[in-house]
Amino acid sequence: MTQTLTHSDRASWLETIWDALHCHRENSIPEGDAMFDREWDDICTAMAWITEAMGMENTPDGIVPIEQTECARNGHRDDGRGCCADCGEFI
């Protein structure tokens, strides 16, 4: 595991899941088989969508928050879950 799982650190949640998925890839869905490669592509796509929905992005430096949204720049309130209490968008 590259990072310690922490309740308040969304990147650690995603890193933990990615670690498990990479083990699954190595042990259960070997590279080079078209069917398994499609499955891996679907897993990666789903994880990209989840990561984006959480307001994060996967970069060469790790998983980091996406730049602040317009809501955050305009001072909208965080609802305690990382969402704007005023419009529901991720902050």
MODELLER restraints for C-alpha pairs under 7 A, 6 or more apart:
rsr = mdl.restraints
at = mdl.atoms
rsr.add(forms.Gaussian(group=physical.xy_distance, feature=features.Distance(at['CA:1:A'], at['CA:16:A']), mean=6.60, stdev=0.5))
rsr.add(forms.Gaussian(group=physical.xy_distance, feature=features.Distance(at['CA:1:A'], at['CA:19:A']), mean=6.22, stdev=0.5))
rsr.add(forms.Gaussian(group=physical.xy_distance, feature=features.Distance(at['CA:3:A'], at['CA:12:A']), mean=5.96, stdev=0.5))
rsr.add(forms.Gaussian(group=physical.xy_distance, feature=features.Distance(at['CA:3:A'], at['CA:15:A']), mean=6.92, stdev=0.5))
rsr.add(forms.Gaussian(group=physical.xy_distance, feature=features.Distance(at['CA:4:A'], at['CA:12:A']), mean=6.36, stdev=0.5))
rsr.add(forms.Gaussian(group=physical.xy_distance, feature=features.Distance(at['CA:5:A'], at['CA:12:A']), mean=4.96, stdev=0.5))
rsr.add(forms.Gaussian(group=physical.xy_distance, feature=features.Distance(at['CA:5:A'], at['CA:13:A']), mean=6.11, stdev=0.5))
rsr.add(forms.Gaussian(group=physical.xy_distance, feature=features.Distance(at['CA:5:A'], at['CA:16:A']), mean=6.83, stdev=0.5))
rsr.add(forms.Gaussian(group=physical.xy_distance, feature=features.Distance(at['CA:6:A'], at['CA:12:A']), mean=6.18, stdev=0.5))
rsr.add(forms.Gaussian(group=physical.xy_distance, feature=features.Distance(at['CA:11:A'], at['CA:63:A']), mean=5.44, stdev=0.5))
rsr.add(forms.Gaussian(group=physical.xy_distance, feature=features.Distance(at['CA:11:A'], at['CA:64:A']), mean=6.49, stdev=0.5))
rsr.add(forms.Gaussian(group=physical.xy_distance, feature=features.Distance(at['CA:29:A'], at['CA:36:A']), mean=5.24, stdev=0.5))
rsr.add(forms.Gaussian(group=physical.xy_distance, feature=features.Distance(at['CA:30:A'], at['CA:36:A']), mean=6.49, stdev=0.5))
rsr.add(forms.Gaussian(group=physical.xy_distance, feature=features.Distance(at['CA:31:A'], at['CA:37:A']), mean=6.14, stdev=0.5))
rsr.add(forms.Gaussian(group=physical.xy_distance, feature=features.Distance(at['CA:51:A'], at['CA:57:A']), mean=6.01, stdev=0.5))
rsr.add(forms.Gaussian(group=physical.xy_distance, feature=features.Distance(at['CA:55:A'], at['CA:65:A']), mean=5.89, stdev=0.5))
rsr.add(forms.Gaussian(group=physical.xy_distance, feature=features.Distance(at['CA:55:A'], at['CA:66:A']), mean=5.60, stdev=0.5))
rsr.add(forms.Gaussian(group=physical.xy_distance, feature=features.Distance(at['CA:55:A'], at['CA:90:A']), mean=6.03, stdev=0.5))
rsr.add(forms.Gaussian(group=physical.xy_distance, feature=features.Distance(at['CA:56:A'], at['CA:63:A']), mean=6.50, stdev=0.5))
rsr.add(forms.Gaussian(group=physical.xy_distance, feature=features.Distance(at['CA:56:A'], at['CA:64:A']), mean=5.45, stdev=0.5))
rsr.add(forms.Gaussian(group=physical.xy_distance, feature=features.Distance(at['CA:56:A'], at['CA:65:A']), mean=4.18, stdev=0.5))
rsr.add(forms.Gaussian(group=physical.xy_distance, feature=features.Distance(at['CA:56:A'], at['CA:66:A']), mean=4.96, stdev=0.5))
rsr.add(forms.Gaussian(group=physical.xy_distance, feature=features.Distance(at['CA:57:A'], at['CA:63:A']), mean=5.50, stdev=0.5))
rsr.add(forms.Gaussian(group=physical.xy_distance, feature=features.Distance(at['CA:57:A'], at['CA:64:A']), mean=5.50, stdev=0.5))
rsr.add(forms.Gaussian(group=physical.xy_distance, feature=features.Distance(at['CA:57:A'], at['CA:65:A']), mean=6.09, stdev=0.5))
rsr.add(forms.Gaussian(group=physical.xy_distance, feature=features.Distance(at['CA:57:A'], at['CA:66:A']), mean=5.75, stdev=0.5))
rsr.add(forms.Gaussian(group=physical.xy_distance, feature=features.Distance(at['CA:58:A'], at['CA:64:A']), mean=6.50, stdev=0.5))
rsr.add(forms.Gaussian(group=physical.xy_distance, feature=features.Distance(at['CA:68:A'], at['CA:91:A']), mean=6.34, stdev=0.5))
rsr.add(forms.Gaussian(group=physical.xy_distance, feature=features.Distance(at['CA:69:A'], at['CA:91:A']), mean=5.72, stdev=0.5))
rsr.add(forms.Gaussian(group=physical.xy_distance, feature=features.Distance(at['CA:71:A'], at['CA:84:A']), mean=6.88, stdev=0.5))
rsr.add(forms.Gaussian(group=physical.xy_distance, feature=features.Distance(at['CA:71:A'], at['CA:91:A']), mean=6.26, stdev=0.5))
rsr.add(forms.Gaussian(group=physical.xy_distance, feature=features.Distance(at['CA:72:A'], at['CA:91:A']), mean=5.26, stdev=0.5))
rsr.add(forms.Gaussian(group=physical.xy_distance, feature=features.Distance(at['CA:76:A'], at['CA:84:A']), mean=6.21, stdev=0.5))
rsr.add(forms.Gaussian(group=physical.xy_distance, feature=features.Distance(at['CA:76:A'], at['CA:86:A']), mean=6.38, stdev=0.5))
rsr.add(forms.Gaussian(group=physical.xy_distance, feature=features.Distance(at['CA:77:A'], at['CA:84:A']), mean=5.60, stdev=0.5))
rsr.add(forms.Gaussian(group=physical.xy_distance, feature=features.Distance(at['CA:77:A'], at['CA:85:A']), mean=5.39, stdev=0.5))
rsr.add(forms.Gaussian(group=physical.xy_distance, feature=features.Distance(at['CA:77:A'], at['CA:86:A']), mean=6.60, stdev=0.5))
rsr.add(forms.Gaussian(group=physical.xy_distance, feature=features.Distance(at['CA:78:A'], at['CA:84:A']), mean=4.84, stdev=0.5))
rsr.add(forms.Gaussian(group=physical.xy_distance, feature=features.Distance(at['CA:78:A'], at['CA:85:A']), mean=5.59, stdev=0.5))
rsr.add(forms.Gaussian(group=physical.xy_distance, feature=features.Distance(at['CA:78:A'], at['CA:91:A']), mean=6.77, stdev=0.5))
rsr.add(forms.Gaussian(group=physical.xy_distance, feature=features.Distance(at['CA:79:A'], at['CA:85:A']), mean=4.69, stdev=0.5))
rsr.add(forms.Gaussian(group=physical.xy_distance, feature=features.Distance(at['CA:82:A'], at['CA:90:A']), mean=5.81, stdev=0.5))
rsr.add(forms.Gaussian(group=physical.xy_distance, feature=features.Distance(at['CA:82:A'], at['CA:91:A']), mean=5.64, stdev=0.5))
rsr.add(forms.Gaussian(group=physical.xy_distance, feature=features.Distance(at['CA:83:A'], at['CA:89:A']), mean=5.39, stdev=0.5))
rsr.add(forms.Gaussian(group=physical.xy_distance, feature=features.Distance(at['CA:83:A'], at['CA:90:A']), mean=4.25, stdev=0.5))
rsr.add(forms.Gaussian(group=physical.xy_distance, feature=features.Distance(at['CA:83:A'], at['CA:91:A']), mean=5.31, stdev=0.5))
rsr.add(forms.Gaussian(group=physical.xy_distance, feature=features.Distance(at['CA:84:A'], at['CA:90:A']), mean=5.95, stdev=0.5))
rsr.add(forms.Gaussian(group=physical.xy_distance, feature=features.Distance(at['CA:84:A'], at['CA:91:A']), mean=5.76, stdev=0.5))
